[in-house]
Amino acid sequence: MEPIGLISDGQIYDLQTAEALNLQGEELLADSSPEALDILRHSCAHMMAQAIKALHPEAKFFVGPTVKEGFYYDFKVDAKINDEDLLKIEKKMKDIAKAKLPITRHVCTREEVVKKFANDELKQAVLEKITDDTITVYRQGDFEDLCRGPHMPRTGAIRNFKLIRVAGAYLGGDEKNEMITRIYGIAFFEKQELKDYVHMLEEAKKRDHRKLGTELELFAFNDEVGAGLPLWLPNGARLRSKLEHLLYKAHRIRGYEPVRGPEILKAQMWKTSGHYDNYKENMYFTTIDEQEYGIKPMNCVGHVQIFKNSPVSYKDLPMKLFEYGVVHRHEMSGAMHGLFRVREFAQDDAHIFCMESQVKDIIIEVLEFVDSLMNFFDFKFEVEVSTKPEKAIGSDAFWEKTTKGIMDALDENDIKYGIDEGGGAFYGPKIDIKILDAIGRKWQCGTVQVDMNLPERFEAEYTNANNEKERPVMIHRAILGSFERFIGILTEHCAGEFPFAIAPTQVIIIPIADTHVEYAKQLQKELLYSEIDSKIFDKNDSLNKRVRTAEKQRVPMLVILGDEEVANQSIALRDRRTREQSNMSKKEFMTLLNELKSGSEI
């Protein structure tokens, strides 16, 4: 296995850079490690840019970084690029790979680079962000671009790749700038890894929650209503309501109290909390009676005020408050994606006020809650500790103390975790819950955040055992993250085959003839009293067609009613999940459904 780079003092260099700087260290091999894949994918991004330039000589390029899901390049061309063009670009990339062009590094002065790209406004925009006097340029064949590297030694080493999709992107990620073209791609060292990834993409396409959301009539988006503002249709609203009810009961059993805060608060509240200075660009503001107000992006400020509403003793702690709080955040147009990224959503939000001595036990209790919920939906999950971000409030001592407290709680309970350096909230470190779905994708969902700043800023206090005033610790906690995002993830995870307890429609009743409709309606009413949702398919279609239509709705159970069922007050059952058919009395059927429902507790 050939070396493609060098690791020296924790930094990764390509072979050319290592030789130029006379570095010593550990060889980096083409072994599918994250570090090696990063070099491969960045080099593949440049090869894609070279192919685009060959097909569109007028093309101008901005940046082409690697990202978690592969790589992308932002660029401008005169032609409109669509998904059909990806195959042409891929074909040209294969030609470049076969040519085995050496990828060479060149160190230039800033003046040389500015002059070289004088007529390229995108490169000038890149240069504005570079302050170095010397700049590296990487060349392969007739293509060159500004780049720090590292890169593969030659294009022939880049063989297993695929371009995924075309998207629009604002130049530099700023909505005020022009929209340019972005192409995403992926690359692997091993051919089988690429095949597996492509298979996963095909499976993901079938499971796309936007497609299933339309087919199952769960939700809709409407440009007249506004981007990122989902409309929940009856099926989706029933699904969501059942999920909320399931989670409500699970909270109450664990000692949480329901509360509700306003969706709009005076701007001064957000100034006190720190959101105004650190999160304002993500918020919406308005003026009422010459007073500035902010629509809440989070529920924490309202919950602090609820805590402060009456005197609190140490005997009252921990105090667990939860709310399905509707929040609004300003997301860029290009970032929104179905239910995964919206501008209005509801969090399964809770805030736990406690003494410092209770923090470790609460963290473990929350993670046990997470485990119970994820097991119910058949998700595996991972835990990650996110540390102090670049933009943060609070002293270094606070960050060190709270971060150590989180890690100690996990260590003492043998819970494995990763570290996300700089990924914490601006007010405190956090634990992120990342779930793995049925096709192996990882999703960020829940979070547990330890916060001593907000109680201090709002002067929240409780009376301790010595009758003295003391600040509580505030733990921010969401398990699903948001109902919107979680429902999107769950839809793709189970391909629309929702667990019986939350399925929008749990039973479809198919009367064979008009004479059986009355019994169908009677059964539907009894089901509704037992909080079981059903639909009657009595259209003037053949029985087979109605069964096929019902199957497409992914409803757990189909009930066929004919003369025998009406006469005997029985039902003919088709269980879609087990693929079994049976006949039973109505009473037996109701007992079966109630057992399914009652066994669905978290």
Backbone torsions as a table, in degrees:
resi	resn	phi	psi	omega
1	MET	NA	121.5	-172.3
2	GLU	-79.3	148.8	175.6
3	PRO	-74.5	143.4	177.9
4	ILE	-122.7	-3.1	-179.0
5	GLY	-171.1	-173.5	-178.2
6	LEU	-140.0	136.5	174.0
7	ILE	-102.9	116.0	-177.8
8	SER	-132.7	123.0	-178.0
9	ASP	52.2	39.2	176.7
10	GLY	80.6	-4.6	179.3
11	GLN	-102.0	150.8	-179.8
12	ILE	-106.5	129.0	180.0
13	TYR	-127.1	148.6	171.6
14	ASP	-78.2	170.1	-172.7
15	LEU	-63.1	-36.3	-179.5
16	GLN	-65.4	-45.1	-179.5
17	THR	-64.6	-42.6	179.5
18	ALA	-59.8	-41.3	179.2
19	GLU	-68.5	-43.0	-178.9
20	ALA	-63.5	-35.6	-178.6
21	LEU	-93.9	0.4	179.8
22	ASN	55.2	49.1	-176.0
23	LEU	-89.4	151.7	173.7
24	GLN	-117.2	149.3	178.6
25	GLY	168.2	-159.0	-177.3
26	GLU	-95.2	132.4	178.6
27	GLU	-65.2	139.0	173.9
28	LEU	-102.1	119.9	-175.5
29	LEU	-97.6	160.0	178.0
30	ALA	-79.3	69.3	-170.4
31	ASP	-118.0	19.8	178.7
32	SER	67.7	17.4	171.5
33	SER	-70.3	158.6	179.2
34	PRO	-56.0	-37.9	-178.2
35	GLU	-68.0	-42.5	179.8
36	ALA	-68.4	-41.6	178.4
37	LEU	-62.2	-34.2	179.6
38	ASP	-62.4	-43.0	178.1
39	ILE	-65.6	-45.1	180.0
40	LEU	-58.5	-47.5	-174.4
41	ARG	-70.7	-34.5	177.4
42	HIS	-67.5	-39.0	177.7
43	SER	-66.3	-35.7	178.2
44	CYS	-66.4	-35.2	177.1
45	ALA	-61.0	-42.6	178.1
46	HIS	-66.1	-37.5	178.7
47	MET	-65.7	-36.6	175.7
48	MET	-63.3	-43.8	179.4
49	ALA	-61.7	-39.6	178.0
50	GLN	-62.8	-40.0	178.9
51	ALA	-66.0	-42.1	178.6
52	ILE	-62.1	-42.3	-179.9
53	LYS	-63.1	-36.8	179.3
54	ALA	-67.6	-37.3	-179.6
55	LEU	-81.8	-29.6	-178.3
56	HIS	-133.6	85.0	-174.9
57	PRO	-56.5	-23.2	-178.9
58	GLU	-81.0	-4.1	-174.1
59	ALA	-59.2	141.9	174.8
60	LYS	-126.3	141.6	-171.2
61	PHE	-118.7	140.6	177.8
62	PHE	-96.0	-91.8	178.9
63	VAL	-132.0	155.7	-179.5
64	GLY	-138.0	70.8	-176.4
65	PRO	-83.2	166.4	167.9
66	THR	-85.6	150.0	176.4
67	VAL	-133.6	174.1	-175.5
68	LYS	-53.9	-39.4	-176.0
69	GLU	-94.7	15.0	177.7
70	GLY	137.4	-112.7	178.8
71	PHE	-155.5	167.1	171.0
72	TYR	-150.2	165.6	171.8
73	TYR	-136.1	134.7	175.1
74	ASP	-99.1	134.2	-175.4
75	PHE	-158.1	170.5	176.7
76	LYS	-124.4	135.6	170.8
77	VAL	-138.4	161.9	179.0
78	ASP	-72.8	-34.7	-178.3
79	ALA	-80.6	159.4	174.1
80	LYS	-87.3	122.1	-179.0
81	ILE	-93.3	131.2	176.7
82	ASN	-130.0	-177.9	-175.8
83	ASP	-60.2	-30.0	-180.0
84	GLU	-65.9	-29.1	-179.7
85	ASP	-72.0	-18.9	-177.3
86	LEU	-60.9	-38.0	179.7
87	LEU	-64.7	-37.4	177.7
88	LYS	-65.2	-42.6	-179.5
89	ILE	-66.8	-41.6	177.8
90	GLU	-59.5	-43.2	-179.5
91	LYS	-60.3	-43.1	179.1
92	LYS	-67.0	-37.4	177.3
93	MET	-61.3	-39.5	178.8
94	LYS	-64.3	-37.1	176.4
95	ASP	-62.7	-42.3	-180.0
96	ILE	-65.5	-39.6	178.6
97	ALA	-64.0	-43.2	179.8
98	LYS	-62.9	-29.5	-179.8
99	ALA	-70.2	-15.6	178.5
100	LYS	50.2	49.5	-178.5
101	LEU	-70.6	134.6	174.7
102	PRO	-68.1	140.3	176.1
103	ILE	-101.5	114.7	-171.7
104	THR	-116.1	146.0	-177.8
105	ARG	-103.4	134.4	-179.8
106	HIS	-132.3	132.4	178.7
107	VAL	-97.4	122.5	-177.3
108	CYS	-122.1	157.9	173.4
109	THR	-78.0	159.0	179.4
110	ARG	-59.6	-40.1	-179.2
111	GLU	-61.6	-41.5	179.5
112	GLU	-61.9	-42.7	-177.5
113	VAL	-69.9	-43.2	179.6
114	VAL	-59.1	-41.1	-179.9
115	LYS	-69.4	-42.1	-177.6
116	LYS	-60.7	-39.5	-176.9
117	PHE	-108.3	32.3	-175.6
118	ALA	-60.3	-31.6	-176.8
119	ASN	-99.5	14.2	-178.2
120	ASP	-116.1	100.1	-175.7
121	GLU	-65.6	-28.1	178.6
122	LEU	-71.0	-40.5	177.4
123	LYS	-68.0	-32.9	177.1
124	GLN	-65.1	-36.0	177.6
125	ALA	-65.9	-36.2	176.6
126	VAL	-67.3	-43.2	-178.1
127	LEU	-62.4	-29.8	178.2
128	GLU	-61.2	-25.1	-178.1
129	LYS	-93.8	-3.9	-179.6
130	ILE	-107.3	124.1	-177.6
131	THR	-104.3	-5.6	-176.7
132	ASP	-66.9	151.0	176.7
133	ASP	-78.3	-29.1	175.7
134	THR	-115.6	143.0	-175.1
135	ILE	-132.1	137.8	179.0
136	THR	-91.1	140.7	176.3
137	VAL	-123.1	133.4	176.7
138	TYR	-107.3	135.2	-178.1
139	ARG	-123.4	146.0	172.0
140	GLN	-148.3	115.2	-174.7
141	GLY	60.7	-129.3	-178.3
142	ASP	-94.9	13.2	-179.3
143	PHE	-111.6	140.0	175.7
144	GLU	-145.4	153.1	178.9
145	ASP	-155.4	153.3	174.2
146	LEU	-66.7	134.9	-179.3
147	CYS	-168.8	142.9	174.4
148	ARG	-81.6	-18.8	-173.6
149	GLY	84.1	-165.2	-3.3
150	PRO	-81.1	164.4	-177.4
151	HIS	-132.9	162.0	172.5
152	MET	-67.4	159.8	-179.8
153	PRO	-68.9	-31.0	-176.1
154	ARG	-156.5	160.5	-176.9
155	THR	-69.5	-24.0	-178.7
156	GLY	-64.1	-17.7	179.9
157	ALA	-83.0	-3.8	-177.4
158	ILE	-108.3	96.1	-171.8
159	ARG	-118.9	-31.2	-173.3
160	ASN	-109.0	96.4	-175.2
161	PHE	-146.4	162.8	176.0
162	LYS	-154.2	137.2	174.5
163	LEU	-87.9	131.6	-168.8
164	ILE	-94.9	-52.9	-175.3
165	ARG	-161.4	161.7	175.1
166	VAL	-106.0	139.5	178.5
167	ALA	-143.4	167.0	172.0
168	GLY	-97.0	150.2	178.8
169	ALA	-148.0	139.4	174.4
170	TYR	-73.5	138.1	179.4
171	LEU	-55.3	121.2	179.5
172	GLY	70.1	12.4	179.8
173	GLY	73.4	14.5	-177.9
174	ASP	-105.4	120.9	-177.7
175	GLU	-60.7	-20.3	-179.8
176	LYS	-76.3	-17.3	-178.2
177	ASN	-88.7	172.5	-179.4
178	GLU	-70.0	156.2	176.5
179	MET	-87.7	127.7	176.7
180	ILE	-120.9	-178.7	-175.0
181	THR	-95.4	143.4	176.0
182	ARG	-130.9	133.8	173.5
183	ILE	-118.6	130.5	177.0
184	TYR	-99.4	146.0	177.0
185	GLY	-147.7	174.7	179.9
186	ILE	-140.8	153.1	177.1
187	ALA	-148.6	148.0	178.2
188	PHE	-137.4	160.2	173.4
189	PHE	-78.0	-36.8	-176.4
190	GLU	-101.0	137.8	-178.6
191	LYS	-62.3	-39.0	-178.2
192	GLN	-65.1	-36.0	178.5
193	GLU	-62.6	-39.6	177.5
194	LEU	-66.3	-42.3	178.8
195	LYS	-60.1	-44.6	179.9
196	ASP	-62.3	-39.6	-178.6
197	TYR	-68.1	-42.1	179.3
198	VAL	-63.8	-39.2	177.0
199	HIS	-61.4	-42.5	178.5
200	MET	-61.9	-40.3	179.1
201	LEU	-63.8	-40.6	179.1
202	GLU	-64.3	-41.4	178.4
203	GLU	-65.9	-40.5	179.2
204	ALA	-63.1	-36.0	179.3
205	LYS	-63.9	-39.9	178.4
206	LYS	-65.4	-34.0	-174.9
207	ARG	-92.0	-0.7	-175.2
208	ASP	-46.6	120.7	-174.8
209	HIS	-64.9	-25.1	177.8
210	ARG	-68.7	-41.1	178.2
211	LYS	-67.5	-49.6	-179.3
212	LEU	-66.6	-34.8	178.4
213	GLY	-60.8	-35.2	176.6
214	THR	-74.5	-47.3	-178.0
215	GLU	-61.5	-41.1	-176.7
216	LEU	-92.4	3.2	177.9
217	GLU	54.2	52.8	-179.6
218	LEU	-90.9	-46.4	-175.6
219	PHE	-153.3	167.3	178.9
220	ALA	-147.7	158.5	172.3
221	PHE	-121.3	147.5	-175.1
222	ASN	-140.6	122.1	-178.5
223	ASP	-59.3	-30.8	180.0
224	GLU	-70.1	-30.2	177.1
225	VAL	-75.7	-43.7	179.4
226	GLY	134.6	147.7	-179.2
227	ALA	-66.7	140.6	175.6
228	GLY	74.8	17.3	-179.2
229	LEU	-121.6	91.4	-174.6
230	PRO	-69.8	145.2	172.5
231	LEU	-104.1	119.4	-179.6
232	TRP	-88.2	116.1	179.2
233	LEU	-80.1	166.9	-175.6
234	PRO	-50.3	-45.1	179.8
235	ASN	-60.5	-47.6	-179.0
236	GLY	-66.4	-37.2	-179.9
237	ALA	-66.7	-35.6	176.6
238	ARG	-67.3	-44.0	177.1
239	LEU	-57.0	-49.1	-177.9
240	ARG	-64.2	-42.5	-179.2
241	SER	-61.7	-40.5	179.7
242	LYS	-66.6	-40.0	177.5
243	LEU	-63.4	-43.1	178.3
244	GLU	-62.0	-42.2	-178.4
245	HIS	-66.1	-43.1	178.4
246	LEU	-58.2	-44.7	-177.9
247	LEU	-73.9	-33.4	178.6
248	TYR	-59.7	-47.8	-179.1
249	LYS	-63.9	-40.3	179.8
250	ALA	-62.8	-37.0	177.0
251	HIS	-66.3	-47.4	-175.9
252	ARG	-62.9	-40.0	177.7
253	ILE	-59.9	-32.3	-177.3
254	ARG	-92.6	12.1	172.5
255	GLY	88.2	14.9	177.2
256	TYR	-85.1	145.0	176.8
257	GLU	-108.2	132.6	178.1
258	PRO	-74.0	139.4	175.4
259	VAL	-139.6	172.8	175.2
260	ARG	-150.8	128.1	177.8
261	GLY	-109.0	162.9	-179.7
262	PRO	-68.8	156.5	179.7
263	GLU	-87.1	-9.0	-179.8
264	ILE	-136.8	130.9	-177.4
265	LEU	-132.4	155.7	177.5
266	LYS	-57.3	144.5	-178.2
267	ALA	-58.5	-30.6	-179.5
268	GLN	-59.1	-33.1	177.9
269	MET	-62.3	-40.4	-179.3
270	TRP	-74.9	-25.5	174.2
271	LYS	-70.8	-42.8	178.5
272	THR	-63.5	-41.1	-176.8
273	SER	-71.4	-24.4	-176.5
274	GLY	101.0	-8.6	179.9
275	HIS	-65.1	-34.8	-175.8
276	TYR	-61.5	-39.2	-178.6
277	ASP	-86.9	-27.8	-171.7
278	ASN	-111.8	-9.9	-173.6
279	TYR	-140.3	7.0	-171.6
280	LYS	-57.9	-35.9	-176.8
281	GLU	-65.3	-16.1	179.2
282	ASN	-99.4	4.5	-174.5
283	MET	-112.3	163.8	175.0
284	TYR	-112.1	134.5	-179.2
285	PHE	-124.5	153.2	176.9
286	THR	-146.7	168.5	-180.0
287	THR	-120.1	128.5	178.0
288	ILE	-127.6	123.4	-178.9
289	ASP	51.3	45.4	178.2
290	GLU	62.6	17.9	178.6
291	GLN	-117.0	130.1	-179.6
292	GLU	-78.8	134.5	177.2
293	TYR	-124.8	152.9	175.7
294	GLY	-121.4	132.3	174.6
295	ILE	-75.6	132.2	-169.7
296	LYS	-68.0	133.7	172.0
297	PRO	-95.5	-11.3	-178.6
298	MET	-148.7	163.1	-176.2
299	ASN	-98.9	-5.3	-168.4
300	CYS	-62.9	-37.9	-176.1
301	VAL	-64.5	-43.5	177.7
302	GLY	-62.6	-37.6	-178.6
303	HIS	-70.0	-32.4	175.0
304	VAL	-63.2	-41.3	-179.5
305	GLN	-66.9	-34.9	176.3
306	ILE	-66.1	-40.8	176.8
307	PHE	-60.3	-39.5	-176.9
308	LYS	-79.2	-6.7	-172.5
309	ASN	-63.1	-28.2	178.7
310	SER	-144.4	157.6	-178.3
311	PRO	-58.9	142.2	-178.2
312	VAL	-122.3	132.1	176.1
313	SER	-101.1	159.3	176.3
314	TYR	-59.8	-23.4	178.6
315	LYS	-71.0	-19.4	179.7
316	ASP	-84.2	-8.1	-174.7
317	LEU	-98.5	144.8	2.5
318	PRO	-75.2	143.7	174.9
319	MET	-104.6	119.5	-175.3
320	LYS	-110.3	113.1	-179.7
321	LEU	-112.5	133.7	177.6
322	PHE	-134.7	153.6	-175.8
323	GLU	-154.4	138.8	168.8
324	TYR	-86.5	74.6	-170.2
325	GLY	-82.2	125.7	176.5
326	VAL	-79.4	124.7	-179.4
327	VAL	-127.2	160.3	179.8
328	HIS	-129.2	133.6	177.4
329	ARG	-136.3	141.5	-178.7
330	HIS	-82.2	104.2	176.6
331	GLU	-101.0	142.9	177.6
332	MET	-65.5	146.5	-176.8
333	SER	-54.8	-42.8	-177.3
334	GLY	-70.7	-15.6	-177.0
335	ALA	-89.5	-17.3	-175.0
336	MET	-74.7	142.0	-173.2
337	HIS	-153.9	98.3	179.9
338	GLY	50.4	-134.5	177.8
339	LEU	-84.5	-9.6	-175.6
340	PHE	-69.2	-33.7	179.9
341	ARG	-141.4	105.7	-177.4
342	VAL	-128.4	172.3	-179.2
343	ARG	-96.7	-20.0	174.0
344	GLU	-126.8	130.3	178.0
345	PHE	-156.1	165.6	180.0
346	ALA	-115.7	126.0	178.3
347	GLN	-90.8	147.6	168.3
348	ASP	-88.6	71.6	-165.0
349	ASP	-93.0	140.1	174.2
350	ALA	-141.9	149.4	175.0
351	HIS	-129.8	125.2	-177.1
352	ILE	-110.0	118.3	177.5
353	PHE	-97.4	127.2	-173.7
354	CYS	-151.0	173.6	172.9
355	MET	-83.4	156.8	-178.3
356	GLU	-58.0	-34.9	-178.2
357	SER	-68.7	-13.9	-177.5
358	GLN	-96.8	-8.0	-171.2
359	VAL	-58.6	-48.6	-176.0
360	LYS	-60.2	-46.3	-179.3
361	ASP	-62.9	-37.0	-179.0
362	ILE	-68.6	-41.3	178.5
363	ILE	-58.5	-45.4	-179.9
364	ILE	-66.2	-40.0	178.7
365	GLU	-61.7	-41.8	178.9
366	VAL	-64.4	-42.9	-179.7
367	LEU	-66.1	-30.9	174.3
368	GLU	-67.2	-37.0	175.2
369	PHE	-62.5	-45.6	177.9
370	VAL	-57.8	-47.4	-178.2
371	ASP	-59.2	-43.5	179.9
372	SER	-63.0	-44.1	-178.8
373	LEU	-67.4	-44.8	-178.6
374	MET	-66.9	-35.3	175.9
375	ASN	-63.4	-37.8	179.6
376	PHE	-59.3	-40.4	-178.2
377	PHE	-95.3	7.6	176.9
378	ASP	62.8	39.3	173.3
379	PHE	-102.7	139.9	164.1
380	LYS	-91.0	156.0	179.5
381	PHE	-144.6	158.7	177.3
382	GLU	-122.6	157.9	-179.1
383	VAL	-116.0	137.4	179.7
384	GLU	-136.2	134.4	177.1
385	VAL	-96.9	124.4	-179.1
386	SER	-104.1	127.5	-173.5
387	THR	-99.1	-174.7	-171.9
388	LYS	-55.9	124.5	178.0
389	PRO	-82.1	172.0	179.8
390	GLU	-63.1	-40.7	179.7
391	LYS	-99.8	104.9	-173.2
392	ALA	-148.5	160.1	174.1
393	ILE	-117.2	157.3	-179.4
394	GLY	100.0	154.6	-177.0
395	SER	-75.6	162.8	176.0
396	ASP	-61.1	-36.1	-179.5
397	ALA	-61.5	-42.1	178.0
398	PHE	-60.8	-46.8	-177.6
399	TRP	-64.5	-42.4	179.8
400	GLU	-63.4	-44.2	-176.5
401	LYS	-65.6	-48.1	-176.5
402	THR	-71.4	-38.0	177.8
403	THR	-63.5	-43.5	178.2
404	LYS	-62.7	-39.3	179.0
405	GLY	-60.3	-42.0	178.7
406	ILE	-63.7	-48.9	-177.4
407	MET	-64.3	-39.2	178.4
408	ASP	-61.3	-42.7	-180.0
409	ALA	-61.1	-41.6	-179.8
410	LEU	-70.8	-42.9	-179.8
411	ASP	-62.1	-44.3	-176.3
412	GLU	-66.6	-19.3	179.8
413	ASN	-110.9	16.9	176.1
414	ASP	53.9	38.7	176.8
415	ILE	-97.2	118.4	-179.3
416	LYS	-72.5	145.8	-179.7
417	TYR	-152.9	154.4	173.0
418	GLY	-100.8	174.6	179.2
419	ILE	-119.5	129.7	172.9
420	ASP	-110.7	93.4	-177.1
421	GLU	-63.5	124.9	177.0
422	GLY	79.0	11.2	-175.7
423	GLY	-97.3	6.1	-177.7
424	GLY	-70.6	167.6	172.8
425	ALA	-70.9	161.2	-176.2
426	PHE	-66.3	-18.5	-176.8
427	TYR	-105.2	-2.3	179.6
428	GLY	173.3	161.1	177.1
429	PRO	-69.0	165.7	-177.3
430	LYS	-152.3	162.7	170.3
431	ILE	-104.9	126.7	175.9
432	ASP	-103.5	138.0	178.2
433	ILE	-101.4	117.7	-179.2
434	LYS	-115.1	119.5	-175.3
435	ILE	-99.1	149.9	178.5
436	LEU	-107.9	126.3	-177.0
437	ASP	-91.2	-175.5	-172.6
438	ALA	-63.8	-22.8	-179.9
439	ILE	-111.3	20.0	169.7
440	GLY	88.7	5.0	179.3
441	ARG	-81.8	150.1	-178.9
442	LYS	-106.9	134.6	-177.5
443	TRP	-128.5	135.4	172.6
444	GLN	-79.9	124.7	179.4
445	CYS	-126.8	-91.8	-173.2
446	GLY	-74.9	168.4	179.1
447	THR	-153.7	147.4	174.0
448	VAL	-128.2	119.5	-174.6
449	GLN	-123.6	128.9	178.5
450	VAL	-95.3	124.9	-171.5
451	ASP	-134.4	118.3	173.0
452	MET	-107.4	-9.3	-177.3
453	ASN	-74.0	-47.8	-175.3
454	LEU	-62.8	-44.3	175.9
455	PRO	-58.7	-35.4	178.9
456	GLU	-68.4	-45.5	-176.8
457	ARG	-65.1	-35.1	-178.7
458	PHE	-99.7	7.4	176.6
459	GLU	54.8	41.4	174.6
460	ALA	-73.9	142.7	-178.3
461	GLU	-154.8	160.8	173.5
462	TYR	-135.7	165.4	179.2
463	THR	-95.9	121.8	-177.6
464	ASN	-82.8	-175.4	-175.3
465	ALA	-65.4	-21.1	178.7
466	ASN	-94.7	14.0	-179.8
467	ASN	62.9	31.2	178.0
468	GLU	-111.3	154.0	179.1
469	LYS	-81.3	138.5	-178.2
470	GLU	-145.1	150.6	178.6
471	ARG	-80.5	135.3	173.3
472	PRO	-81.5	161.6	166.9
473	VAL	-90.5	139.8	179.8
474	MET	-111.8	123.1	177.8
475	ILE	-108.8	115.5	175.7
476	HIS	-83.4	136.4	-174.8
477	ARG	-149.4	125.9	169.6
478	ALA	-134.7	139.6	-178.5
479	ILE	-100.9	-51.1	175.3
480	LEU	-73.2	-30.0	-173.3
481	GLY	95.6	-71.4	170.6
482	SER	-147.8	151.2	179.8
483	PHE	-64.0	-38.0	-178.4
484	GLU	-61.6	-55.8	-176.5
485	ARG	-62.7	-43.6	-177.5
486	PHE	-64.8	-40.6	178.7
487	ILE	-64.2	-37.5	175.5
488	GLY	-61.8	-45.9	179.6
489	ILE	-65.0	-45.0	-178.4
490	LEU	-63.9	-38.6	178.8
491	THR	-58.9	-43.5	-179.5
492	GLU	-74.7	-36.0	-179.7
493	HIS	-61.0	-45.6	-176.8
494	CYS	-104.2	10.7	177.4
495	ALA	52.7	36.2	178.1
496	GLY	84.2	-3.8	178.2
497	GLU	-89.4	75.6	-173.3
498	PHE	-68.6	149.2	174.5
499	PRO	-53.4	146.1	-175.8
500	PHE	-50.9	-42.0	-173.9
501	ALA	-60.5	-28.7	-177.0
502	ILE	-118.8	2.9	179.3
503	ALA	-55.9	133.8	-178.4
504	PRO	-55.6	-45.7	173.5
505	THR	-123.1	122.9	-175.7
506	GLN	-94.3	-25.1	-178.2
507	VAL	-139.1	134.2	168.9
508	ILE	-110.4	127.5	-177.7
509	ILE	-104.5	125.6	-177.7
510	ILE	-119.4	99.8	174.6
511	PRO	-76.3	130.7	-175.8
512	ILE	-66.0	-39.2	-178.7
513	ALA	-136.2	170.9	-179.0
514	ASP	-59.1	-30.0	-177.8
515	THR	-70.1	-9.5	-178.3
516	HIS	-104.0	-3.0	-175.0
517	VAL	-67.1	-38.7	-177.9
518	GLU	-60.9	-42.8	177.9
519	TYR	-64.9	-36.1	177.7
520	ALA	-61.8	-43.0	179.8
521	LYS	-66.5	-38.3	178.1
522	GLN	-63.0	-43.7	179.4
523	LEU	-65.3	-41.2	179.2
524	GLN	-60.4	-40.5	179.8
525	LYS	-65.0	-42.3	179.2
526	GLU	-65.3	-38.0	177.6
527	LEU	-63.0	-40.5	-178.3
528	LEU	-65.3	-37.0	177.1
529	TYR	-64.2	-26.3	176.8
530	SER	-93.4	12.0	178.7
531	GLU	61.3	39.1	174.8
532	ILE	-113.5	121.5	-179.0
533	ASP	-86.8	135.1	179.7
534	SER	-140.7	163.8	174.4
535	LYS	-132.7	147.6	177.5
536	ILE	-103.9	123.0	176.5
537	PHE	-99.6	90.9	-178.0
538	ASP	-119.1	23.1	178.7
539	LYS	-65.1	163.0	-176.8
540	ASN	-81.5	55.6	176.9
541	ASP	-116.0	166.9	177.2
542	SER	-66.2	157.9	179.4
543	LEU	-59.9	-42.9	-178.5
544	ASN	-62.6	-39.5	-179.7
545	LYS	-67.0	-40.4	179.2
546	ARG	-65.8	-36.7	177.1
547	VAL	-65.3	-44.0	179.4
548	ARG	-62.0	-41.1	178.9
549	THR	-63.5	-41.8	179.2
550	ALA	-64.1	-41.0	179.3
551	GLU	-58.6	-41.2	-179.3
552	LYS	-65.2	-22.1	179.8
553	GLN	-80.2	-3.7	177.1
554	ARG	56.3	33.3	178.6
555	VAL	-79.1	136.2	-174.8
556	PRO	-56.8	-41.7	-172.1
557	MET	-132.4	137.9	175.3
558	LEU	-113.9	134.8	179.7
559	VAL	-119.2	124.1	178.4
560	ILE	-103.8	131.1	-179.1
561	LEU	-121.3	123.7	176.0
562	GLY	-130.2	-162.9	-177.6
563	ASP	-58.6	-44.2	-177.1
564	GLU	-63.7	-42.0	-178.3
565	GLU	-67.4	-39.8	178.7
566	VAL	-64.9	-44.3	-177.2
567	ALA	-65.9	-37.3	-175.0
568	ASN	-99.5	2.6	-174.7
569	GLN	50.6	50.1	-179.1
570	SER	-125.1	-176.6	178.0
571	ILE	-142.4	152.7	171.5
572	ALA	-105.4	115.1	-170.2
573	LEU	-105.3	135.1	169.2
574	ARG	-118.0	112.5	178.0
575	ASP	-89.5	108.7	-176.3
576	ARG	-65.2	-30.9	-174.8
577	ARG	-75.0	-40.5	-178.6
578	THR	-95.0	-9.6	-178.0
579	ARG	61.2	32.2	-179.6
580	GLU	-109.7	149.5	175.8
581	GLN	-119.8	143.0	-179.5
582	SER	-157.4	162.2	174.3
583	ASN	-117.4	139.3	-179.0
584	MET	-155.9	164.2	177.2
585	SER	-72.4	161.1	178.3
586	LYS	-59.4	-39.5	-179.3
587	LYS	-63.0	-44.1	178.4
588	GLU	-62.2	-38.4	179.7
589	PHE	-64.6	-45.3	179.6
590	MET	-63.2	-39.2	178.0
591	THR	-62.8	-43.7	179.1
592	LEU	-58.9	-47.4	-177.9
593	LEU	-65.9	-41.1	179.9
594	ASN	-66.4	-33.2	176.1
595	GLU	-68.0	-40.6	177.1
596	LEU	-61.0	-42.0	-178.3
597	LYS	-70.1	-44.7	-176.2
598	SER	-70.3	-23.6	178.2
599	GLY	-84.6	9.9	-176.2
600	SER	-109.5	53.2	178.3
601	GLU	-107.1	147.9	-178.6
602	ILE	-100.2	NA	NA
